[in-house]
Amino acid sequence: MITIDAIFASINVTIRLMNIVLLATVSLIQLDLFIKTHFKMVIKKRNTQVTFFFIGLLISVCSFSQKTSTTKQLKDSLLRVNESDTIVPFLLNKVQTYTLTIDRNTTFINRNIDLSEVKDTLSGIESLLKRFKLRLEAGSRTWNLRGLNSTSILLKATATDLTDFQKTLVNYSKQLTINNNDLQVILKDSLLNEVMPDSILQVQMDDVRQEAFELDTIQKSVLSQVNLLRNRVSVALFQAKDIVFDLAYISASQKRTMWQQEEPPLFDAKRTDYKKSFDAVISEAFQRMNRGLSRYLKSNPDILSLTIFVFIFLTVWSYLNMRKAKKLDDFLLIVNDLHFYRKGILLVGVFGLFTYGPFFFPNPTMSFLHTCELLRLIVLSVLLIPYLSIAIRVPWLLLCALWVFYAMDNLLLESAFGERWWLFIIGIAFILLTAYLLFKKGNYFNAIQESPAAKALLIFTLTLILLSEIFNLTGRVALAKICGVTAIQCLLLGITLKVFCTLVLEAIYLQTEAYKDSRFSAFINFKELQYRFKRVLWVLAIAVWLISLMRDVMMLDFCKMLLTDIISKTRNIGNMSFTYESILIFFIVIWVSTVISSFINFFFGHQLENKSSKRSSLGSMILIIRLSIWAIGFLIALAASGIPLDKLSIMLGALSVGIGFGLQNIVNNLVSGVIIAFEQPIQVGDQIEVGNKAGTVKEIGVRSSTIKSGDGADIIIPNGDLLSQSLINWTLQNRNKRVEFVIGIPYDTNLANAKAIIEETIASSEHILQTPAPVVIVKDFGEKVVTIRIMFWVPDLSIAGSLRSTLMLQTYEALKKADINPHLDSN
């Protein structure tokens, strides 16, 4: 088949040959003219010869141009003939690729780019920052430290949101730029501008070109919006950080001057000394509280979801326990020991939610804390009032009203004239109420145990409220607010924690009573927990109370820094460096490993007790698992605490010295326990004899093992003795045991007949093994009787004694029926 390239090559060769011939002819003519000119000296003909030379040169150029033009025309003609076989498929592929690119970019803009949330949120943030900026520029003599702290927390959360917006917008901008670069490739493709004979292809090409132009316009518009929002977010983020810095400076200044008089004494103060009225300050505080609360909750959606999940889980758990307990016959007796759970599972769950919920949130604002505390106070009143004595119910309601006032006052960012007088009057009422509760005779609660810390808590509260009054009178308003709020908060929090601890104990009690037969209920026996873990609950409650106290007096951050400095500071002993933090982490991990090991041993130990009559390798497996848990816990403790291995070698060296002096037996027993776990010479349920001790293996421990003797005593044997002394294991291979007894037959008896009767009696028993078969042999000839020895095998040595007794009686009865008088005394 002749191709276009072959035709082009032939034409090119022909033209080159013609050109060579023409050039040769012109060269000959030029040579002839040269000879005539120089040798014949024909000067007249010189012009004619030069002219002829240029004519020849022109002919050569024209020939070459004609050749090139002819070649191009021929090639274009041939390409047009084969156009449908080459360009059309190529363009179709391009159109499809470009269409996919346009669709992908369009989908990215429509689905992935959502600027509405950023625009709406940013507008609110800009308005918030503007208000704070104006407030800072206006200045104020009095600032509430709690309000400053809450505002700083809110602005830090806002800065975090702005940072997230900034990252999102940067990603949008990068992706839009990349997509637009792909689109520019389409717009600059000149093939899309060609006119094609195929009408369908031409329509597709026009559509791609038009869609590309439209998408390019949209992309540039969206990119412009994204960049504009980026600028606004950057400005807002800078302003938020600047305001946080200013607030930190004001807060530090307030703390330094907190003990100084910042306002006139109460009786010298005038209304004109304050810029805003009490009502205006309260109105601004509530507006700010609503905005701050919603913004804080929106900034912590994950923690809010976790808190709600914990609430649902605990509520459902309590509901299932109550439902299970209602099916028991002694449900009324169980309910008599419950107090708060009688009010309803949901009510108890809500109280728990608002008690432990705030501790899940990092740096909670005062608006959030007071909202949770208000809801908690309402639920607490419903739970507690039925158990309050008659004389305490009205004072309780007054305490709730006092809390509402102090909580509202705590939210005020600025001081007001009316606020100071209300603070003074409410303080007097609080002093009188606290004094009444302190000196009141009788119990505060009915059917609920009194707390020994009640009197001490009331004295502490009375001291704080007296200080609050003194500070207010002398013009130290910030200290007055801090002391007043701390007094009411600590008092009500103490009561709340008292009720909460009682609820925890009631929940565990309900669990144990609902599932009396379960191993878990035995593990957390309520009576044991009441005496053993009640102190732990109170220690935790005191810790929570102290943390709340530090937060109320604005010293929580300082205490954190101090504690961090103490436990994180590097200390040296010789060449060894360490921190208290690493030591604490090390022992915590070891403690957790020990608890997990004990937990596993306790639960699987229940199965071992049920299988005590059978040989089981579960005890060795439990021992290996416990050793593995301790080993893994030890390695994790080393890694978590950051103790280097070279320091560990020093510790092991010191330990080896201790082993050499006095720990040989302990280490011997520990190593023996490991050997027993892997070699398994004994297992739980084995019948063994060690020295003069015999019994059934009950537990295989790390240092020692326990066997239960026949009379019920638990004998603890060190593991080293199990390996160093002679050990008889009756059940190493199986539990079969040979049992025998003897009987005397008179001399006048037919021995063959007696032997047959005995064999028939023994063989008729279903509880003996037939292989090996029972054996009846003549043992000895005594003075009065012939001694017959009977031997047989039983499948389980635990029934050997009872089965031996049964067969002896059956044999005796069978011989008596045959008129054979057996003698018990074989002699």
C-alpha positions, 0 to 999 in steps of 0.5 A: 500500500502506497502511503502519503510519506512515500509519495512525498519522498518521490516528489521531493527526489524528482524536484531535487534532480530537476534543480541540480540539472538547472543549476548545472546548466547555469554554471556552464553558461557562467563558465563560458562567459567567464572565459570569454571575458578574461581571455578574449577581453570582450568587455562589451559583452560583460553586462550581458553576461552578468545579466545572464548570471542573475537570470540563472540564479533567479531561475534556481530560486523560483524552481525551489519555491515552486517545488516547496509550494507544490509539495505543501499543496500535495500534502494538504490535499492528501491530509484532507483525503485522510482527515476523517481517519485521524483527527476526528477520533483524536478530537472526540477523545479530547472532548470527552476528557475536557467534559469530565474535567469541566464536570469535576470542577463544577461538582467541586464548586457546587458540593465542596465549597460552602461559604454560607457558614463562614459568612454567617459566622464571620459576621457575628464574630466581627460584630462581637469583636467590634463590641469588645474593641469599643469596650476596651477603647472606652475603658473602665475602672472596674472589671469583673475578673470572672467576666474577664476570664470567661470573655478570654475563654470565649475569644480563644474559642473564637480564635480557634474557629477563625483558624479553622475557617482560615485553613478551610479557605486556604484549601478552597483557594488552592484547589480552585487555582489548580482547577482553573489551571486545568480549565485554562488548558481547555480554553487555550486549545486551538483545535477546539476552534477548528471547523469540522465537517462532522456536525455532531462533533462540531456541536460538542466542541462548541459546547465544551468551549462555551462551558469552559468559558462559563466555568472560568467566569464562575471559578474566578468569581468564587475564588474572588469571594474566597480570597475576600473571606480569607482577608476578613478572617485574617483581620478578625483573627488578628483582632481576636488575638489582640483583644485576648492579649489586652484582656490578659493584661487587664486581668493581670493588672486586676489581680495585682491591684485586687487587694487595693481599694478600686472604688469608694467605700460603700457609704461614700459611694455616689450614683454619679461615680458609675457610668451605667445603672444596675439595670443596664449592666444586668441587661448587657450581662444577660445578652452576653450570657446568651451569646457566649453560651451558644457560641461555647456549645457550638465550639465543643460539639464533640465533648457535648456529644460525649457527655450526652452519650455518657448520660444515656448510657448510665440512664439506660444502665440504671433503668435495666437494673431497676427493671430487673430488680422489680422482678425479684420477690424482695423488691420492696426490701431493696427499694427500702434501702434506696432514697433518691432512685425512688424519684425516678431514673430520669431525674437521677440521670439528669442530676448526674449529668449536670454534676459530672458534665461540666468537668468534661469541658475544657475551660468552661465559661461562667455562663456555661457553668452557671447554666449547668449549676442552675439546672442542677440546683433545680433537680437537686431541690426536687430530690432533696426536699422530701428528705430535709427536716421541716425546719430546713426546707425554708432555709434551703429555698432561701439558699437557692435564691441567694445562689441565683443572686450571686450567680447573676452578680458574677456575670456582670462585667462592670460594677454598678451603684445598685449592685454594691448595695444589693451585694451588701444587703444579700450578704447580711441575709446570707450571714444570718442564714448561715448562722442559723444553720450552724447553731441549729440543733437537730438533724438536717436530713431525714433518713439520710446519714448526716455528713461529718463535714457539715459544720466545718463547711458552714464555718468556712462559708460564714467566714467567706461571707463576712470577708465579702461584706468587709471588702464591699464596705471598704471599696474592694468590690472584686474581692467582695464578689469573689468571696461572696460567690465562693461562699455560696458555691462551696456550700451548695457544691458540698451538698451536691457532692454528698447527694452524688456520692449517695447516688453512686452507692445506690446505683451499685447497690441496685446493680448487685441486688438485681444480679445477685447470682452474677460474678460481677455482683460478687466482685463489687459486693455492696457491703464491701464497697460501702466500707472499703470504697466509701472513703475513696468516693469522699476523697474524690469529692473533696478533690472536686470541691478543692478544684472548684474552690481554686477556680472560684478564687481565681487560683486554679491556673496558678495551682496548675502551673505550680503543680506542673512545675513540681512534677515536671521539674527535672531532679538529679540523684548522682548521675541519674535524672528523673521527674516526679511525673515519670515516677507517678506515671510508672506506678499508675501503669503498674497499679492498673496492670495489677488491677487488671490481673486481679480482675482476670484472676477473680473472674476466671477463678470462679470457673476454676472453682466450678471445675475443681473436681476436674483437671484443667489447664485454665489455671496455668493459662491464667498464670501466663496471662497474668505474667504477660499483663505484668510484663507488658504493663512494666514495659508500658510503664517504662515507655510512658514514664520515659525511664531510659534502659541504661537507668533500668540496668542500674536498677536491676543491678541494685535489685540483684544485690537485694536478691543476693542478700535476702530475696533468694526464696522469693525469687526462687518461688517466682521463677518456679511459678513461671516454670510451673506455668509453662511445664505444667507438672500440676494443674488446677484440679489435680490430686497431689501429695507434697511431703506430708500434705495432700489435696486438690490443687485449687490455685496456681499463683505467681509465688505460691499455689493453694491446695484444698485438703480432704478436711476442707483446709486451704494449704498454701505451698510455695512454688519452690517446694513443688519443684524441689520436693517429691511430688505425687500427682494422682491425676497427671495422665487421667483420674483413674484409680485402683480401689481394693478391699479384702474379705474373709471366707470360712474354710468350709466354703466352696471358694470357687462358688464364693469367688464367682459371687464376688466377681458377679457382684463387682461386675454388676456395678455401673461405676467401675471400669471394665478395662482393666477388668476387676480382679478377685484373687486369694490372698492368704490362708489365715487361721480362721478364714481364707483372705480374698482380695478384690481389686477394681478401677474407678474412672474418677478418684473423687468417688473412690471412697464412696464406691468402695464402701458401696461395693463392700456392702453389696458383696457382703449381702450377696455372700450372706444370701448364698449362706456364706458367712464372710468375716470382716476380720481377715485373720 
